[in-house]
């Protein structure tokens, strides 16, 4: 079983103890000791990594093109997190990634109305950049 370590850059401890990492893709390549086992990536164009991953079509500052695909991928990531290094990432690591972390927090039991504040307190203060992303993080019905 591989897991992140608390205190590593971008690593968030969800309620219940599952660890996930949020990351900016434009930050560059990763050293071998920082590679995930599974990633979910949010970009407007297809994106893949050397490790197992899912790509979600999600233009910057907008909402995912297929919300149901996003929710399925995030539920899968949430289920993998206890036994794998899981990361979620977009170009800047703030808006789309923050929105994804808020949804992961909801899967972990954070109330929908608290998800944005929880993410900003536990991941990045400016996470979830647009009003539409904030509404999506709070109002979307989670996939199971």
FIBAPA-682253 format. One record per residue (C-alpha): residue in three letters; x negated, z negated, y negated. Coordinates in steps of 0.02 Angstrom, whole numbers, plus 50000, padded with zeros to 5 digits. Each point is the difference from the previous one (the first is absolute). Example, Ala and Ser with C-alpha at 12.3 -4.5 7.8 and 13.67 -1.06 7.14 Angstrom:
<pts>
ALA493854961050225SER499315003349828
</pts>
This chain:
<pts>
UNK500005000050000UNK499305005349832UNK500644993149837UNK499534999749818UNK499264984349925UNK500854991149858UNK499005002449843UNK499515018050040UNK500405011849857UNK501845005150003UNK500454989450151UNK501704991649985UNK500654986150112UNK501845003050026UNK501144985050031UNK499744995350182UNK498165004649994UNK499925018750033UNK498585007949902UNK500105017449923UNK498875008749876UNK500495010049848UNK498735012549938UNK499695013949874UNK499515016150087UNK499015005749849UNK498854984850020UNK499005010550124UNK499474999550180UNK499984984150101UNK498544992250089UNK500264998550189UNK500324981349991UNK501465002849880UNK500935013850092UNK501784996450055UNK500745003350171UNK501605007249926UNK500485005849827UNK501535006149907UNK499565011449855UNK501075005149852UNK499505016149913UNK500885015749939UNK498965011050117UNK499664997450186UNK498674987050032UNK499144994050159UNK498564988650045UNK498814998850149UNK501034985550071UNK501835000050051UNK501085002649848UNK501675005549929UNK500225010349844UNK501514997549889UNK500415013149867UNK500124989649843UNK499535007349829UNK499144988449877UNK501184989649890UNK501505005750103UNK500904994850159UNK499655006050177UNK500735017050041UNK500714993250164UNK500354981349980UNK500494998150183UNK498285006650055UNK499164987449886UNK501024985550067UNK499675005050181UNK498125001449966UNK499964983249910UNK500984991550139UNK498735007150124UNK498564993749891UNK500814982849989UNK500164999250189UNK498185005250025UNK499274987949871UNK499814984850116UNK498845009550118UNK499225013849892UNK499215003049831UNK501425008249905UNK499865007449826UNK501155008549877UNK499285010849862UNK500355012649864UNK498855008349873UNK499924985249881UNK500544985950116UNK501254992849877UNK501735008149985UNK500395007650169UNK498874987950094UNK500764985249909UNK501745006150041UNK499525001450184UNK499274982449999UNK501624993449923UNK500975007950143UNK498784992750127UNK500274983149917UNK501875002350020UNK499745003550186UNK499054983550004UNK501464990649923UNK499765000949812UNK501705001549916UNK500355017249927UNK500214993149824UNK498294991550012UNK499025014450079UNK499285007349839UNK499444983349930UNK499294994950170UNK498995016250009UNK499324998049824UNK499504982150037UNK499205003750169UNK499325017849984UNK499775006349821UNK500774994349837UNK500475017949949UNK500635005550170UNK501615010150011UNK499845010149842UNK501675008249962UNK501794993749982UNK500505011650143UNK498664992650114UNK500564982349954UNK501815004250041UNK499485008350163UNK498984984850053UNK501494988549967UNK501505010450051UNK499495010550148UNK500784995750167UNK498604996450123UNK499795009850162UNK499904990150160
</pts>
